[in-house]
Amino acid sequence: VVSVQFIVDREGNISEVQSLNDPGDGLAEEAVRIIKKGPKWKPAEQNGRKVIYRHNQAINIRLE
């Protein structure tokens, strides 16, 4: 499991992607690449307004 942290802006764009742990074998770099390459996210809302938020995402990667 690789934990990745990033910011989602008001339009759903992702920035400041970083791995919070590194289990080795290049898995942290791959998890960061996966998040950066993915689609836009749904922005968070607070009191009916879209806001910027920091999100932590756990990614399970299975080596075969």
VODREN-586978 format. One record per residue (C-alpha): residue number from 1; residue in three letters; chain; x negated, y negated, z negated. Coordinates in pm, 1 decimal. Each point is the difference from the previous one (the first is absolute). Layout:
N
NODE,nr,rest,kette,px,py,pz
NODE,NUM,ALA,A,X,Y,Z
...
END
This chain:
64
NODE,nr,rest,kette,px,py,pz
NODE,1,VAL,A,0.0,0.0,0.0
NODE,2,VAL,A,-130.8,-341.6,101.8
NODE,3,SER,A,149.5,-312.4,-158.4
NODE,4,VAL,A,10.5,-299.4,233.1
NODE,5,GLN,A,90.5,-356.5,-96.4
NODE,6,PHE,A,110.2,-272.0,242.7
NODE,7,ILE,A,204.4,-317.0,33.2
NODE,8,VAL,A,327.2,-20.4,194.0
NODE,9,ASP,A,88.3,-354.4,109.0
NODE,10,ARG,A,343.2,-156.3,59.1
NODE,11,GLU,A,7.5,132.0,359.5
NODE,12,GLY,A,-103.3,355.7,-95.8
NODE,13,ASN,A,-360.8,-30.7,118.2
NODE,14,ILE,A,-265.8,187.5,-195.8
NODE,15,SER,A,-331.1,-149.9,-114.0
NODE,16,GLU,A,-279.3,49.2,-253.7
NODE,17,VAL,A,14.1,379.5,27.7
NODE,18,GLN,A,-238.3,173.9,-238.7
NODE,19,SER,A,-44.6,344.7,-147.1
NODE,20,LEU,A,19.8,23.1,-379.8
NODE,21,ASN,A,-177.8,336.1,-15.0
NODE,22,ASP,A,-227.3,207.4,223.6
NODE,23,PRO,A,33.5,379.0,-14.7
NODE,24,GLY,A,-280.2,32.1,258.9
NODE,25,ASP,A,-23.1,146.1,350.0
NODE,26,GLY,A,106.1,-334.4,151.7
NODE,27,LEU,A,353.9,32.0,-135.5
NODE,28,ALA,A,10.7,-352.1,-147.6
NODE,29,GLU,A,-98.2,-152.8,334.9
NODE,30,GLU,A,260.0,212.0,179.8
NODE,31,ALA,A,276.0,-103.8,-241.6
NODE,32,VAL,A,-85.3,-368.2,54.6
NODE,33,ARG,A,1.6,54.1,378.1
NODE,34,ILE,A,341.7,169.5,-17.5
NODE,35,ILE,A,155.5,-291.2,-190.7
NODE,36,LYS,A,-155.9,-262.5,229.6
NODE,37,LYS,A,121.7,180.1,312.8
NODE,38,GLY,A,355.8,52.6,-125.7
NODE,39,PRO,A,311.5,-204.4,75.9
NODE,40,LYS,A,116.0,-310.6,-183.1
NODE,41,TRP,A,148.5,53.2,-345.2
NODE,42,LYS,A,328.9,-132.9,-131.5
NODE,43,PRO,A,-78.7,-314.2,-202.5
NODE,44,ALA,A,98.8,-15.8,-365.6
NODE,45,GLU,A,284.5,-226.8,-103.8
NODE,46,GLN,A,42.2,-194.5,-319.6
NODE,47,ASN,A,311.4,-208.5,-66.1
NODE,48,GLY,A,101.2,45.8,365.1
NODE,49,ARG,A,-330.6,-136.7,136.1
NODE,50,LYS,A,-278.1,199.4,164.9
NODE,51,VAL,A,-322.9,-2.0,-202.4
NODE,52,ILE,A,-359.4,114.6,34.9
NODE,53,TYR,A,-86.5,303.0,-211.1
NODE,54,ARG,A,-290.8,232.4,-78.5
NODE,55,HIS,A,81.1,367.3,50.0
NODE,56,ASN,A,-177.0,317.1,-116.0
NODE,57,GLN,A,54.0,307.4,217.1
NODE,58,ALA,A,-118.3,354.1,-69.8
NODE,59,ILE,A,-90.2,197.5,311.7
NODE,60,ASN,A,-37.9,377.5,-1.7
NODE,61,ILE,A,-249.0,122.5,258.6
NODE,62,ARG,A,-40.8,372.5,53.6
NODE,63,LEU,A,-319.7,127.2,159.8
NODE,64,GLU,A,37.9,315.2,206.4
END
